Amino acid sequence: MQRKVTRGIRDSDILPKVVDLPEFMPEAEFRKRFGGIGSPVYKRMMDDIERRIAALPLYR
């Protein structure tokens, strides 16, 4: 990892694409969309985020 960092890193090396992820939603919208933390829909979203992070070159 140190070698990768010394060669230089870009934002895209450490942060996944996030433009299509939901953010800043009121609680009512969150519950409507996800049903609550731990719901299958919420878990799928979290799994997608984890996959995006795991796919980044810096973390491989």
HTML snippet that shows the backbone in 3Dmol.js (N, CA, C, O; Angstrom):
<script src="https://3Dmol.org/build/3Dmol-min.js"></script>
<div id="view" style="width:600px;height:400px;position:relative"></div>
<script>
const pdb = `
ATOM      1  N   MET A   1       0.832  -1.183   0.000  1.00  0.00           N
ATOM      2  CA  MET A   1       0.000   0.000   0.000  1.00  0.00           C
ATOM      3  C   MET A   1       0.877   1.247   0.000  1.00  0.00           C
ATOM      4  O   MET A   1       0.572   2.225  -0.682  1.00  0.00           O
ATOM      5  N   GLN A   2       1.954   1.210   0.757  1.00  0.00           N
ATOM      6  CA  GLN A   2       2.832   2.377   0.819  1.00  0.00           C
ATOM      7  C   GLN A   2       3.370   2.722  -0.571  1.00  0.00           C
ATOM      8  O   GLN A   2       3.457   3.897  -0.929  1.00  0.00           O
ATOM      9  N   ARG A   3       3.731   1.705  -1.354  1.00  0.00           N
ATOM     10  CA  ARG A   3       4.223   1.968  -2.707  1.00  0.00           C
ATOM     11  C   ARG A   3       3.155   2.628  -3.565  1.00  0.00           C
ATOM     12  O   ARG A   3       3.442   3.549  -4.329  1.00  0.00           O
ATOM     13  N   LYS A   4       1.928   2.153  -3.436  1.00  0.00           N
ATOM     14  CA  LYS A   4       0.839   2.743  -4.215  1.00  0.00           C
ATOM     15  C   LYS A   4       0.642   4.209  -3.843  1.00  0.00           C
ATOM     16  O   LYS A   4       0.442   5.055  -4.714  1.00  0.00           O
ATOM     17  N   VAL A   5       0.697   4.502  -2.559  1.00  0.00           N
ATOM     18  CA  VAL A   5       0.490   5.870  -2.095  1.00  0.00           C
ATOM     19  C   VAL A   5       1.633   6.772  -2.549  1.00  0.00           C
ATOM     20  O   VAL A   5       1.391   7.903  -2.970  1.00  0.00           O
ATOM     21  N   THR A   6       2.864   6.296  -2.471  1.00  0.00           N
ATOM     22  CA  THR A   6       3.994   7.134  -2.877  1.00  0.00           C
ATOM     23  C   THR A   6       3.997   7.411  -4.381  1.00  0.00           C
ATOM     24  O   THR A   6       4.559   8.413  -4.823  1.00  0.00           O
ATOM     25  N   ARG A   7       3.378   6.538  -5.165  1.00  0.00           N
ATOM     26  CA  ARG A   7       3.277   6.784  -6.607  1.00  0.00           C
ATOM     27  C   ARG A   7       2.211   7.819  -6.911  1.00  0.00           C
ATOM     28  O   ARG A   7       2.144   8.349  -8.020  1.00  0.00           O
ATOM     29  N   GLY A   8       1.387   8.100  -5.934  1.00  0.00           N
ATOM     30  CA  GLY A   8       0.321   9.079  -6.107  1.00  0.00           C
ATOM     31  C   GLY A   8      -1.031   8.397  -6.211  1.00  0.00           C
ATOM     32  O   GLY A   8      -1.181   7.371  -6.876  1.00  0.00           O
ATOM     33  N   ILE A   9      -1.992   8.977  -5.552  1.00  0.00           N
ATOM     34  CA  ILE A   9      -3.345   8.424  -5.607  1.00  0.00           C
ATOM     35  C   ILE A   9      -4.331   9.524  -5.987  1.00  0.00           C
ATOM     36  O   ILE A   9      -4.124  10.706  -5.713  1.00  0.00           O
ATOM     37  N   ARG A  10      -5.396   9.091  -6.620  1.00  0.00           N
ATOM     38  CA  ARG A  10      -6.484   9.995  -6.995  1.00  0.00           C
ATOM     39  C   ARG A  10      -7.674   9.689  -6.102  1.00  0.00           C
ATOM     40  O   ARG A  10      -7.713   8.644  -5.453  1.00  0.00           O
ATOM     41  N   ASP A  11      -8.629  10.580  -6.067  1.00  0.00           N
ATOM     42  CA  ASP A  11      -9.861  10.330  -5.305  1.00  0.00           C
ATOM     43  C   ASP A  11     -10.488   9.005  -5.717  1.00  0.00           C
ATOM     44  O   ASP A  11     -10.964   8.246  -4.873  1.00  0.00           O
ATOM     45  N   SER A  12     -10.485   8.733  -7.013  1.00  0.00           N
ATOM     46  CA  SER A  12     -11.113   7.513  -7.528  1.00  0.00           C
ATOM     47  C   SER A  12     -10.380   6.247  -7.090  1.00  0.00           C
ATOM     48  O   SER A  12     -10.923   5.149  -7.216  1.00  0.00           O
ATOM     49  N   ASP A  13      -9.161   6.380  -6.581  1.00  0.00           N
ATOM     50  CA  ASP A  13      -8.427   5.234  -6.051  1.00  0.00           C
ATOM     51  C   ASP A  13      -8.919   4.832  -4.666  1.00  0.00           C
ATOM     52  O   ASP A  13      -8.772   3.679  -4.262  1.00  0.00           O
ATOM     53  N   ILE A  14      -9.494   5.771  -3.948  1.00  0.00           N
ATOM     54  CA  ILE A  14      -9.882   5.472  -2.561  1.00  0.00           C
ATOM     55  C   ILE A  14     -11.373   5.630  -2.284  1.00  0.00           C
ATOM     56  O   ILE A  14     -11.861   5.226  -1.229  1.00  0.00           O
ATOM     57  N   LEU A  15     -12.098   6.226  -3.245  1.00  0.00           N
ATOM     58  CA  LEU A  15     -13.540   6.430  -3.069  1.00  0.00           C
ATOM     59  C   LEU A  15     -14.291   5.843  -4.255  1.00  0.00           C
ATOM     60  O   LEU A  15     -13.960   6.138  -5.403  1.00  0.00           O
ATOM     61  N   PRO A  16     -15.303   5.013  -3.991  1.00  0.00           N
ATOM     62  CA  PRO A  16     -16.073   4.470  -5.110  1.00  0.00           C
ATOM     63  C   PRO A  16     -16.999   5.530  -5.705  1.00  0.00           C
ATOM     64  O   PRO A  16     -17.196   6.599  -5.128  1.00  0.00           O
ATOM     65  N   LYS A  17     -17.556   5.213  -6.861  1.00  0.00           N
ATOM     66  CA  LYS A  17     -18.548   6.080  -7.483  1.00  0.00           C
ATOM     67  C   LYS A  17     -19.742   6.189  -6.538  1.00  0.00           C
ATOM     68  O   LYS A  17     -20.259   5.173  -6.072  1.00  0.00           O
ATOM     69  N   VAL A  18     -20.178   7.402  -6.255  1.00  0.00           N
ATOM     70  CA  VAL A  18     -21.268   7.594  -5.302  1.00  0.00           C
ATOM     71  C   VAL A  18     -22.423   8.428  -5.854  1.00  0.00           C
ATOM     72  O   VAL A  18     -23.421   8.630  -5.163  1.00  0.00           O
ATOM     73  N   VAL A  19     -22.300   8.912  -7.084  1.00  0.00           N
ATOM     74  CA  VAL A  19     -23.321   9.817  -7.613  1.00  0.00           C
ATOM     75  C   VAL A  19     -24.702   9.180  -7.692  1.00  0.00           C
ATOM     76  O   VAL A  19     -25.709   9.888  -7.681  1.00  0.00           O
ATOM     77  N   ASP A  20     -24.764   7.858  -7.772  1.00  0.00           N
ATOM     78  CA  ASP A  20     -26.062   7.193  -7.874  1.00  0.00           C
ATOM     79  C   ASP A  20     -26.556   6.661  -6.527  1.00  0.00           C
ATOM     80  O   ASP A  20     -27.574   5.971  -6.473  1.00  0.00           O
ATOM     81  N   LEU A  21     -25.849   6.974  -5.447  1.00  0.00           N
ATOM     82  CA  LEU A  21     -26.263   6.520  -4.120  1.00  0.00           C
ATOM     83  C   LEU A  21     -27.166   7.564  -3.459  1.00  0.00           C
ATOM     84  O   LEU A  21     -26.957   8.766  -3.622  1.00  0.00           O
ATOM     85  N   PRO A  22     -28.162   7.099  -2.719  1.00  0.00           N
ATOM     86  CA  PRO A  22     -29.041   8.051  -2.035  1.00  0.00           C
ATOM     87  C   PRO A  22     -28.328   8.703  -0.851  1.00  0.00           C
ATOM     88  O   PRO A  22     -27.481   8.083  -0.207  1.00  0.00           O
ATOM     89  N   GLU A  23     -28.676   9.951  -0.575  1.00  0.00           N
ATOM     90  CA  GLU A  23     -28.093  10.635   0.573  1.00  0.00           C
ATOM     91  C   GLU A  23     -29.019  11.762   1.023  1.00  0.00           C
ATOM     92  O   GLU A  23     -29.891  12.208   0.278  1.00  0.00           O
ATOM     93  N   PHE A  24     -28.810  12.203   2.240  1.00  0.00           N
ATOM     94  CA  PHE A  24     -29.535  13.351   2.806  1.00  0.00           C
ATOM     95  C   PHE A  24     -31.053  13.227   2.678  1.00  0.00           C
ATOM     96  O   PHE A  24     -31.724  14.189   2.303  1.00  0.00           O
ATOM     97  N   MET A  25     -31.595  12.051   2.986  1.00  0.00           N
ATOM     98  CA  MET A  25     -33.042  11.915   2.898  1.00  0.00           C
ATOM     99  C   MET A  25     -33.667  11.963   4.284  1.00  0.00           C
ATOM    100  O   MET A  25     -33.090  11.459   5.248  1.00  0.00           O
ATOM    101  N   PRO A  26     -34.820  12.557   4.383  1.00  0.00           N
ATOM    102  CA  PRO A  26     -35.524  12.592   5.665  1.00  0.00           C
ATOM    103  C   PRO A  26     -35.868  11.161   6.107  1.00  0.00           C
ATOM    104  O   PRO A  26     -35.928  10.241   5.291  1.00  0.00           O
ATOM    105  N   GLU A  27     -36.090  11.000   7.399  1.00  0.00           N
ATOM    106  CA  GLU A  27     -36.373   9.671   7.940  1.00  0.00           C
ATOM    107  C   GLU A  27     -37.579   9.024   7.269  1.00  0.00           C
ATOM    108  O   GLU A  27     -37.561   7.824   6.993  1.00  0.00           O
ATOM    109  N   ALA A  28     -38.613   9.793   7.006  1.00  0.00           N
ATOM    110  CA  ALA A  28     -39.806   9.232   6.366  1.00  0.00           C
ATOM    111  C   ALA A  28     -39.480   8.663   4.986  1.00  0.00           C
ATOM    112  O   ALA A  28     -39.962   7.590   4.622  1.00  0.00           O
ATOM    113  N   GLU A  29     -38.666   9.378   4.228  1.00  0.00           N
ATOM    114  CA  GLU A  29     -38.256   8.898   2.899  1.00  0.00           C
ATOM    115  C   GLU A  29     -37.390   7.646   3.032  1.00  0.00           C
ATOM    116  O   GLU A  29     -37.538   6.700   2.258  1.00  0.00           O
ATOM    117  N   PHE A  30     -36.489   7.643   4.010  1.00  0.00           N
ATOM    118  CA  PHE A  30     -35.637   6.474   4.246  1.00  0.00           C
ATOM    119  C   PHE A  30     -36.503   5.248   4.541  1.00  0.00           C
ATOM    120  O   PHE A  30     -36.293   4.183   3.959  1.00  0.00           O
ATOM    121  N   ARG A  31     -37.459   5.396   5.429  1.00  0.00           N
ATOM    122  CA  ARG A  31     -38.334   4.267   5.788  1.00  0.00           C
ATOM    123  C   ARG A  31     -39.168   3.803   4.592  1.00  0.00           C
ATOM    124  O   ARG A  31     -39.387   2.606   4.408  1.00  0.00           O
ATOM    125  N   LYS A  32     -39.627   4.754   3.786  1.00  0.00           N
ATOM    126  CA  LYS A  32     -40.401   4.407   2.598  1.00  0.00           C
ATOM    127  C   LYS A  32     -39.542   3.625   1.612  1.00  0.00           C
ATOM    128  O   LYS A  32     -39.989   2.640   1.024  1.00  0.00           O
ATOM    129  N   ARG A  33     -38.318   4.072   1.442  1.00  0.00           N
ATOM    130  CA  ARG A  33     -37.426   3.469   0.448  1.00  0.00           C
ATOM    131  C   ARG A  33     -36.798   2.170   0.923  1.00  0.00           C
ATOM    132  O   ARG A  33     -36.690   1.211   0.158  1.00  0.00           O
ATOM    133  N   PHE A  34     -36.381   2.138   2.187  1.00  0.00           N
ATOM    134  CA  PHE A  34     -35.635   0.985   2.689  1.00  0.00           C
ATOM    135  C   PHE A  34     -36.385   0.156   3.726  1.00  0.00           C
ATOM    136  O   PHE A  34     -36.040  -1.005   3.945  1.00  0.00           O
ATOM    137  N   GLY A  35     -37.385   0.716   4.357  1.00  0.00           N
ATOM    138  CA  GLY A  35     -38.121  -0.026   5.364  1.00  0.00           C
ATOM    139  C   GLY A  35     -37.431  -0.068   6.715  1.00  0.00           C
ATOM    140  O   GLY A  35     -37.994  -0.591   7.676  1.00  0.00           O
ATOM    141  N   GLY A  36     -36.246   0.463   6.804  1.00  0.00           N
ATOM    142  CA  GLY A  36     -35.505   0.475   8.063  1.00  0.00           C
ATOM    143  C   GLY A  36     -34.164  -0.222   7.936  1.00  0.00           C
ATOM    144  O   GLY A  36     -33.920  -0.974   6.993  1.00  0.00           O
ATOM    145  N   ILE A  37     -33.310   0.040   8.892  1.00  0.00           N
ATOM    146  CA  ILE A  37     -31.986  -0.578   8.924  1.00  0.00           C
ATOM    147  C   ILE A  37     -32.160  -2.077   9.169  1.00  0.00           C
ATOM    148  O   ILE A  37     -32.918  -2.492  10.045  1.00  0.00           O
ATOM    149  N   GLY A  38     -31.458  -2.864   8.395  1.00  0.00           N
ATOM    150  CA  GLY A  38     -31.544  -4.309   8.532  1.00  0.00           C
ATOM    151  C   GLY A  38     -32.524  -4.966   7.576  1.00  0.00           C
ATOM    152  O   GLY A  38     -32.559  -6.192   7.476  1.00  0.00           O
ATOM    153  N   SER A  39     -33.318  -4.171   6.874  1.00  0.00           N
ATOM    154  CA  SER A  39     -34.257  -4.748   5.909  1.00  0.00           C
ATOM    155  C   SER A  39     -33.479  -5.320   4.723  1.00  0.00           C
ATOM    156  O   SER A  39     -32.333  -4.928   4.500  1.00  0.00           O
ATOM    157  N   PRO A  40     -34.070  -6.229   3.968  1.00  0.00           N
ATOM    158  CA  PRO A  40     -33.382  -6.778   2.792  1.00  0.00           C
ATOM    159  C   PRO A  40     -32.960  -5.705   1.782  1.00  0.00           C
ATOM    160  O   PRO A  40     -31.872  -5.785   1.212  1.00  0.00           O
ATOM    161  N   VAL A  41     -33.813  -4.708   1.561  1.00  0.00           N
ATOM    162  CA  VAL A  41     -33.473  -3.636   0.616  1.00  0.00           C
ATOM    163  C   VAL A  41     -32.261  -2.847   1.123  1.00  0.00           C
ATOM    164  O   VAL A  41     -31.347  -2.539   0.358  1.00  0.00           O
ATOM    165  N   TYR A  42     -32.265  -2.527   2.408  1.00  0.00           N
ATOM    166  CA  TYR A  42     -31.142  -1.801   3.006  1.00  0.00           C
ATOM    167  C   TYR A  42     -29.870  -2.644   2.918  1.00  0.00           C
ATOM    168  O   TYR A  42     -28.805  -2.129   2.577  1.00  0.00           O
ATOM    169  N   LYS A  43     -29.980  -3.932   3.224  1.00  0.00           N
ATOM    170  CA  LYS A  43     -28.806  -4.811   3.185  1.00  0.00           C
ATOM    171  C   LYS A  43     -28.236  -4.894   1.773  1.00  0.00           C
ATOM    172  O   LYS A  43     -27.018  -4.903   1.598  1.00  0.00           O
ATOM    173  N   ARG A  44     -29.105  -4.954   0.764  1.00  0.00           N
ATOM    174  CA  ARG A  44     -28.609  -4.980  -0.620  1.00  0.00           C
ATOM    175  C   ARG A  44     -27.844  -3.702  -0.954  1.00  0.00           C
ATOM    176  O   ARG A  44     -26.810  -3.751  -1.619  1.00  0.00           O
ATOM    177  N   MET A  45     -28.348  -2.563  -0.496  1.00  0.00           N
ATOM    178  CA  MET A  45     -27.654  -1.295  -0.740  1.00  0.00           C
ATOM    179  C   MET A  45     -26.288  -1.301  -0.060  1.00  0.00           C
ATOM    180  O   MET A  45     -25.288  -0.907  -0.660  1.00  0.00           O
ATOM    181  N   MET A  46     -26.250  -1.748   1.187  1.00  0.00           N
ATOM    182  CA  MET A  46     -24.977  -1.802   1.914  1.00  0.00           C
ATOM    183  C   MET A  46     -24.002  -2.779   1.254  1.00  0.00           C
ATOM    184  O   MET A  46     -22.806  -2.499   1.173  1.00  0.00           O
ATOM    185  N   ASP A  47     -24.503  -3.913   0.786  1.00  0.00           N
ATOM    186  CA  ASP A  47     -23.655  -4.881   0.087  1.00  0.00           C
ATOM    187  C   ASP A  47     -23.079  -4.285  -1.189  1.00  0.00           C
ATOM    188  O   ASP A  47     -21.916  -4.519  -1.518  1.00  0.00           O
ATOM    189  N   ASP A  48     -23.891  -3.515  -1.908  1.00  0.00           N
ATOM    190  CA  ASP A  48     -23.416  -2.852  -3.124  1.00  0.00           C
ATOM    191  C   ASP A  48     -22.291  -1.875  -2.796  1.00  0.00           C
ATOM    192  O   ASP A  48     -21.280  -1.832  -3.498  1.00  0.00           O
ATOM    193  N   ILE A  49     -22.461  -1.100  -1.748  1.00  0.00           N
ATOM    194  CA  ILE A  49     -21.426  -0.147  -1.338  1.00  0.00           C
ATOM    195  C   ILE A  49     -20.149  -0.877  -0.957  1.00  0.00           C
ATOM    196  O   ILE A  49     -19.056  -0.457  -1.339  1.00  0.00           O
ATOM    197  N   GLU A  50     -20.275  -1.962  -0.209  1.00  0.00           N
ATOM    198  CA  GLU A  50     -19.095  -2.748   0.183  1.00  0.00           C
ATOM    199  C   GLU A  50     -18.392  -3.326  -1.042  1.00  0.00           C
ATOM    200  O   GLU A  50     -17.162  -3.354  -1.086  1.00  0.00           O
ATOM    201  N   ARG A  51     -19.153  -3.789  -2.040  1.00  0.00           N
ATOM    202  CA  ARG A  51     -18.545  -4.313  -3.277  1.00  0.00           C
ATOM    203  C   ARG A  51     -17.792  -3.210  -4.015  1.00  0.00           C
ATOM    204  O   ARG A  51     -16.701  -3.436  -4.537  1.00  0.00           O
ATOM    205  N   ARG A  52     -18.377  -2.025  -4.054  1.00  0.00           N
ATOM    206  CA  ARG A  52     -17.706  -0.909  -4.725  1.00  0.00           C
ATOM    207  C   ARG A  52     -16.366  -0.599  -4.045  1.00  0.00           C
ATOM    208  O   ARG A  52     -15.358  -0.377  -4.717  1.00  0.00           O
ATOM    209  N   ILE A  53     -16.365  -0.587  -2.737  1.00  0.00           N
ATOM    210  CA  ILE A  53     -15.135  -0.305  -2.010  1.00  0.00           C
ATOM    211  C   ILE A  53     -14.114  -1.407  -2.246  1.00  0.00           C
ATOM    212  O   ILE A  53     -12.946  -1.125  -2.513  1.00  0.00           O
ATOM    213  N   ALA A  54     -14.540  -2.648  -2.151  1.00  0.00           N
ATOM    214  CA  ALA A  54     -13.624  -3.783  -2.344  1.00  0.00           C
ATOM    215  C   ALA A  54     -13.026  -3.805  -3.740  1.00  0.00           C
ATOM    216  O   ALA A  54     -11.929  -4.332  -3.928  1.00  0.00           O
ATOM    217  N   ALA A  55     -13.716  -3.249  -4.714  1.00  0.00           N
ATOM    218  CA  ALA A  55     -13.224  -3.258  -6.096  1.00  0.00           C
ATOM    219  C   ALA A  55     -12.194  -2.176  -6.385  1.00  0.00           C
ATOM    220  O   ALA A  55     -11.564  -2.196  -7.443  1.00  0.00           O
ATOM    221  N   LEU A  56     -12.013  -1.243  -5.477  1.00  0.00           N
ATOM    222  CA  LEU A  56     -11.052  -0.162  -5.705  1.00  0.00           C
ATOM    223  C   LEU A  56      -9.625  -0.707  -5.719  1.00  0.00           C
ATOM    224  O   LEU A  56      -9.264  -1.547  -4.895  1.00  0.00           O
ATOM    225  N   PRO A  57      -8.817  -0.220  -6.662  1.00  0.00           N
ATOM    226  CA  PRO A  57      -7.451  -0.728  -6.774  1.00  0.00           C
ATOM    227  C   PRO A  57      -6.636  -0.632  -5.471  1.00  0.00           C
ATOM    228  O   PRO A  57      -5.866  -1.539  -5.155  1.00  0.00           O
ATOM    229  N   LEU A  58      -6.801   0.426  -4.746  1.00  0.00           N
ATOM    230  CA  LEU A  58      -6.010   0.616  -3.527  1.00  0.00           C
ATOM    231  C   LEU A  58      -6.298  -0.453  -2.474  1.00  0.00           C
ATOM    232  O   LEU A  58      -5.423  -0.785  -1.673  1.00  0.00           O
ATOM    233  N   TYR A  59      -7.509  -0.989  -2.469  1.00  0.00           N
ATOM    234  CA  TYR A  59      -7.891  -1.967  -1.455  1.00  0.00           C
ATOM    235  C   TYR A  59      -7.702  -3.407  -1.886  1.00  0.00           C
ATOM    236  O   TYR A  59      -7.950  -4.322  -1.100  1.00  0.00           O
ATOM    237  N   ARG A  60      -7.269  -3.627  -3.113  1.00  0.00           N
ATOM    238  CA  ARG A  60      -7.035  -5.001  -3.578  1.00  0.00           C
ATOM    239  C   ARG A  60      -5.686  -5.485  -3.170  1.00  0.00           C
ATOM    240  O   ARG A  60      -5.318  -6.619  -3.475  1.00  0.00           O
TER     241      ARG A  60
END
`;
const viewer = $3Dmol.createViewer("view");
viewer.addModel(pdb, "pdb");
viewer.setStyle({}, {cartoon: {color: "spectrum"}});
viewer.zoomTo();
viewer.render();
</script>
